[in-house]
Amino acid sequence: MDQELMSNEENYCFDIAGYLHVPGVLNRGEVEQLNQTIDKAGQLSDMLGWDGELKEPFRELLVHPHLVWYLNQIVGIGFRLDREPKILCDETCDTTAPLIGGNEPRMPGIAYYHQNGRRYCEGVRVIWALEDVNEGDGGFVLLPCSHKSNVASPEDITTGEDDMGLTHQPVLKAGDLLIVALSALQGMRPWQGAGQQRLLSYEYVGRGVIRSAGTGSMTEEEPHPEWHDSLSEEQRASLYKPGYKSTTPAPTIVTDGKTVKMDETREVFHPSIYKLDPDSEIDYKEFYFWDLNGYLVLRGVMDEEWLAAANETIDKFEDRIVVGEELARGSKSLAGTGRPLLSGLLELPEPYCEPFRQMIAHPVVEHRLNWMGASGGRCGGATAFCSVLGGSGHSLHSNNEPLYPPMGYVFQNGRSYDQAVTVAWQLRDVEPGLGGFACVPGSHKAFYPMPPGIRTCDDDMGLVVQPVMKAGDVLFFGDGATTHGALAWKNPISRRGILIKYTSRNFHRSGGDMVHPESRWGDLIAGMSDAQLAVMRGPDRDVGTNNVPRLQVENGQVAVSYERGSALYSKEAPTGPLTK
């Protein structure tokens, strides 16, 4: 609260993960007072109406200065309490119930919105930790990134039958504040901790949100004028007034275009022109994981014989490994020696090229690439990453903000549109905490710039993940949209990963002969000026900066800028005028 607005780190964290952990908001004395009051009252809910002074500490928390400061920025000015506070614990919650939330189907009254630099999270759960919650204690859990999910949560994830390693149980200290988007998948699991459960939960919504009825006596019955008595049930339902128990949730009128009728269950009736296609040959859980995180791991694609052949080839051509630059970019945690690479694997003499050529157009991989970004994708060769103990990591890079369409991610009408996907074949195990590929799940939908601590991994706010993989596994990740890099290699056994980059049919990222005007148009360009030639070039890689010629208007005249950026993948971009 020392600054005027939330920091970019806080905005980034809430935007990416759907929650924000603010440590130490309450001091020890405030926590003790709240716990003693709960013990004295002998209740775990209805705090705002407790007798005498018992209610006062909870009413003060209702508008705690730190909380108000955050909610003004996350929910918006005029936020309001939606449901009375209660202690989240085994006694007050059904810990066997499925998790609730997730952004599909979308519930506008609690959804997350962001447009033109403005954010409105229309519903949040505010949790005050009154006792410590350690790792593995259970209790409140959530699914990070699910507040922006475009795919309905698989049932196995909601029930915990198979959470795919996605469920997160926040670790909290007494006095901490946790703000969670209500559109994030969340719920309670059985308590496993040694201490008592004391998570005090309040739920807030935006100023105009209709979500639940209050508890006052006036909410019991909806008033209506006498003339409503002559109307049909459906007509009366259409004229309902919000805020009453009888109208919360709202009445549901089911239609077929010819008739109207009431649905007494009041489940949301919202017809769609789309249906889930059971014949799509897409694994639903994979699709969900990909859209949620921006990466995906397929297990056991390579068999032992294939793995052995690939590893033997790298051993044989070990003398061709080139140690490149150190890529930590000033990071302390990623620092180390340069990155060893073995390129040209597809061009090796037979039979040594075969294990790597077998990776190209492999049905298991090609099928995923088709639903990740559509057919027509092309690969740019295969390179082996051979990091050794003490090798540097690669500072994290790429992000959805700022937007760069040739390498971005969009979801629309049930389809994933990722314009750049990298596939990494694992030839050796990637053990926990020993380095290798790392990313920020959910960053392919980021609306805020990547903080420096994420780039260096020196202060990653718990957002950076290093997937654990086995030899034979295959990793997919959004090369331009998902924030990714590598952690320093700490394993005595060298890293063995084969990277193959794929680009969609829609954009170019590597230069080539056809970027030259004369190659693309032939004699048509004869006699053209530099400015005219600049727009006659073929598609080329610009990495979102300054690598291709750009036209500028100066004093009413068009001029060409040939300024070059640093990240050059295309050698064909000219450095000066082309007109002879």
Secondary structure in CASP SS format (residue, H / E / C, confidence):
PFRMAT SS
TARGET T0000
AUTHOR 0000-0000-0000
METHOD secondary structure of the structure
MODEL  1
M C 1.00
D C 1.00
Q C 1.00
E C 1.00
L C 1.00
M C 1.00
S C 1.00
N H 1.00
E H 1.00
E H 1.00
N H 1.00
Y H 1.00
C H 1.00
F H 1.00
D H 1.00
I H 1.00
A H 1.00
G C 1.00
Y E 1.00
L E 1.00
H E 1.00
V E 1.00
P C 1.00
G C 1.00
V C 1.00
L C 1.00
N C 1.00
R H 1.00
G H 1.00
E H 1.00
V H 1.00
E H 1.00
Q H 1.00
L H 1.00
N H 1.00
Q H 1.00
T H 1.00
I H 1.00
D H 1.00
K H 1.00
A H 1.00
G C 1.00
Q C 1.00
L C 1.00
S E 1.00
D C 1.00
M H 1.00
L H 1.00
G H 1.00
W C 1.00
D C 1.00
G H 1.00
E H 1.00
L H 1.00
K H 1.00
E H 1.00
P H 1.00
F H 1.00
R H 1.00
E H 1.00
L H 1.00
L H 1.00
V C 1.00
H C 1.00
P H 1.00
H H 1.00
L H 1.00
V H 1.00
W H 1.00
Y H 1.00
L H 1.00
N H 1.00
Q H 1.00
I H 1.00
V C 1.00
G C 1.00
I C 1.00
G C 1.00
F C 1.00
R E 1.00
L E 1.00
D E 1.00
R E 1.00
E E 1.00
P E 1.00
K E 1.00
I E 1.00
L E 1.00
C C 1.00
D C 1.00
E C 1.00
T C 1.00
C C 1.00
D C 1.00
T C 1.00
T C 1.00
A C 1.00
P C 1.00
L C 1.00
I E 1.00
G C 1.00
G C 1.00
N C 1.00
E C 1.00
P C 1.00
R C 1.00
M C 1.00
P H 1.00
G H 1.00
I H 1.00
A C 1.00
Y E 1.00
Y E 1.00
H E 1.00
Q E 1.00
N C 1.00
G C 1.00
R E 1.00
R E 1.00
Y E 1.00
C E 1.00
E C 1.00
G E 1.00
V E 1.00
R E 1.00
V E 1.00
I E 1.00
W E 1.00
A E 1.00
L C 1.00
E C 1.00
D C 1.00
V E 1.00
N C 1.00
E C 1.00
G C 1.00
D C 1.00
G C 1.00
G E 1.00
F E 1.00
V E 1.00
L E 1.00
L C 1.00
P C 1.00
C C 1.00
S H 1.00
H H 1.00
K H 1.00
S C 1.00
N C 1.00
V C 1.00
A C 1.00
S C 1.00
P C 1.00
E H 1.00
D H 1.00
I H 1.00
T H 1.00
T H 1.00
G C 1.00
E C 1.00
D C 1.00
D C 1.00
M C 1.00
G C 1.00
L C 1.00
T C 1.00
H E 1.00
Q C 1.00
P C 1.00
V C 1.00
L E 1.00
K C 1.00
A C 1.00
G C 1.00
D C 1.00
L E 1.00
L E 1.00
I E 1.00
V E 1.00
A E 1.00
L C 1.00
S C 1.00
A C 1.00
L C 1.00
Q E 1.00
G E 1.00
M E 1.00
R E 1.00
P C 1.00
W C 1.00
Q C 1.00
G C 1.00
A C 1.00
G C 1.00
Q C 1.00
Q C 1.00
R C 1.00
L E 1.00
L E 1.00
S E 1.00
Y E 1.00
E E 1.00
Y E 1.00
V E 1.00
G C 1.00
R C 1.00
G C 1.00
V C 1.00
I C 1.00
R C 1.00
S C 1.00
A C 1.00
G C 1.00
T C 1.00
G C 1.00
S H 1.00
M H 1.00
T H 1.00
E C 1.00
E C 1.00
E C 1.00
P C 1.00
H C 1.00
P C 1.00
E H 1.00
W H 1.00
H H 1.00
D H 1.00
S H 1.00
L C 1.00
S C 1.00
E H 1.00
E H 1.00
Q H 1.00
R H 1.00
A H 1.00
S H 1.00
L C 1.00
Y C 1.00
K C 1.00
P C 1.00
G C 1.00
Y C 1.00
K H 1.00
S H 1.00
T H 1.00
T C 1.00
P C 1.00
A C 1.00
P C 1.00
T E 1.00
I E 1.00
V E 1.00
T E 1.00
D C 1.00
G C 1.00
K C 1.00
T C 1.00
V E 1.00
K E 1.00
M E 1.00
D E 1.00
E C 1.00
T C 1.00
R C 1.00
E C 1.00
V C 1.00
F C 1.00
H C 1.00
P C 1.00
S C 1.00
I C 1.00
Y C 1.00
K C 1.00
L C 1.00
D C 1.00
P C 1.00
D C 1.00
S C 1.00
E C 1.00
I C 1.00
D C 1.00
Y H 1.00
K H 1.00
E H 1.00
F H 1.00
Y H 1.00
F H 1.00
W H 1.00
D H 1.00
L H 1.00
N H 1.00
G C 1.00
Y E 1.00
L E 1.00
V E 1.00
L E 1.00
R C 1.00
G C 1.00
V C 1.00
M C 1.00
D C 1.00
E H 1.00
E H 1.00
W H 1.00
L H 1.00
A H 1.00
A H 1.00
A H 1.00
N H 1.00
E H 1.00
T H 1.00
I H 1.00
D H 1.00
K H 1.00
F C 1.00
E H 1.00
D H 1.00
R H 1.00
I C 1.00
V E 1.00
V E 1.00
G C 1.00
E C 1.00
E C 1.00
L E 1.00
A C 1.00
R C 1.00
G C 1.00
S C 1.00
K C 1.00
S C 1.00
L C 1.00
A C 1.00
G C 1.00
T E 1.00
G C 1.00
R C 1.00
P E 1.00
L E 1.00
L E 1.00
S C 1.00
G C 1.00
L H 1.00
L H 1.00
E H 1.00
L C 1.00
P C 1.00
E C 1.00
P C 1.00
Y C 1.00
C C 1.00
E H 1.00
P H 1.00
F H 1.00
R H 1.00
Q C 1.00
M C 1.00
I C 1.00
A C 1.00
H C 1.00
P H 1.00
V H 1.00
V H 1.00
E H 1.00
H H 1.00
R H 1.00
L H 1.00
N H 1.00
W H 1.00
M H 1.00
G H 1.00
A C 1.00
S C 1.00
G C 1.00
G C 1.00
R E 1.00
C E 1.00
G C 1.00
G C 1.00
A C 1.00
T E 1.00
A E 1.00
F E 1.00
C C 1.00
S C 1.00
V C 1.00
L C 1.00
G C 1.00
G E 1.00
S C 1.00
G C 1.00
H E 1.00
S E 1.00
L E 1.00
H E 1.00
S C 1.00
N C 1.00
N C 1.00
E C 1.00
P C 1.00
L C 1.00
Y C 1.00
P H 1.00
P H 1.00
M H 1.00
G C 1.00
Y E 1.00
V E 1.00
F E 1.00
Q E 1.00
N C 1.00
G C 1.00
R E 1.00
S E 1.00
Y E 1.00
D E 1.00
Q C 1.00
A E 1.00
V E 1.00
T E 1.00
V E 1.00
A E 1.00
W E 1.00
Q E 1.00
L C 1.00
R C 1.00
D C 1.00
V E 1.00
E C 1.00
P C 1.00
G C 1.00
L C 1.00
G C 1.00
G E 1.00
F E 1.00
A E 1.00
C E 1.00
V C 1.00
P C 1.00
G C 1.00
S H 1.00
H H 1.00
K H 1.00
A C 1.00
F C 1.00
Y C 1.00
P C 1.00
M C 1.00
P C 1.00
P H 1.00
G H 1.00
I H 1.00
R H 1.00
T H 1.00
C C 1.00
D C 1.00
D C 1.00
D C 1.00
M C 1.00
G C 1.00
L C 1.00
V C 1.00
V E 1.00
Q C 1.00
P C 1.00
V C 1.00
M E 1.00
K C 1.00
A C 1.00
G C 1.00
D C 1.00
V E 1.00
L E 1.00
F E 1.00
F E 1.00
G E 1.00
D C 1.00
G C 1.00
A C 1.00
T C 1.00
T C 1.00
H E 1.00
G E 1.00
A E 1.00
L E 1.00
A C 1.00
W C 1.00
K C 1.00
N C 1.00
P C 1.00
I C 1.00
S C 1.00
R C 1.00
R C 1.00
G E 1.00
I E 1.00
L E 1.00
I E 1.00
K E 1.00
Y E 1.00
T E 1.00
S C 1.00
R C 1.00
N C 1.00
F C 1.00
H C 1.00
R C 1.00
S C 1.00
G C 1.00
G C 1.00
D H 1.00
M H 1.00
V H 1.00
H C 1.00
P H 1.00
E H 1.00
S H 1.00
R H 1.00
W H 1.00
G H 1.00
D H 1.00
L H 1.00
I H 1.00
A C 1.00
G C 1.00
M C 1.00
S C 1.00
D H 1.00
A H 1.00
Q H 1.00
L H 1.00
A H 1.00
V C 1.00
M C 1.00
R C 1.00
G C 1.00
P C 1.00
D C 1.00
R C 1.00
D C 1.00
V C 1.00
G C 1.00
T C 1.00
N C 1.00
N C 1.00
V C 1.00
P C 1.00
R E 1.00
L E 1.00
Q E 1.00
V E 1.00
E E 1.00
N C 1.00
G C 1.00
Q E 1.00
V E 1.00
A E 1.00
V E 1.00
S E 1.00
Y C 1.00
E C 1.00
R C 1.00
G C 1.00
S C 1.00
A C 1.00
L C 1.00
Y C 1.00
S C 1.00
K C 1.00
E C 1.00
A C 1.00
P C 1.00
T C 1.00
G C 1.00
P C 1.00
L C 1.00
T C 1.00
K C 1.00
END
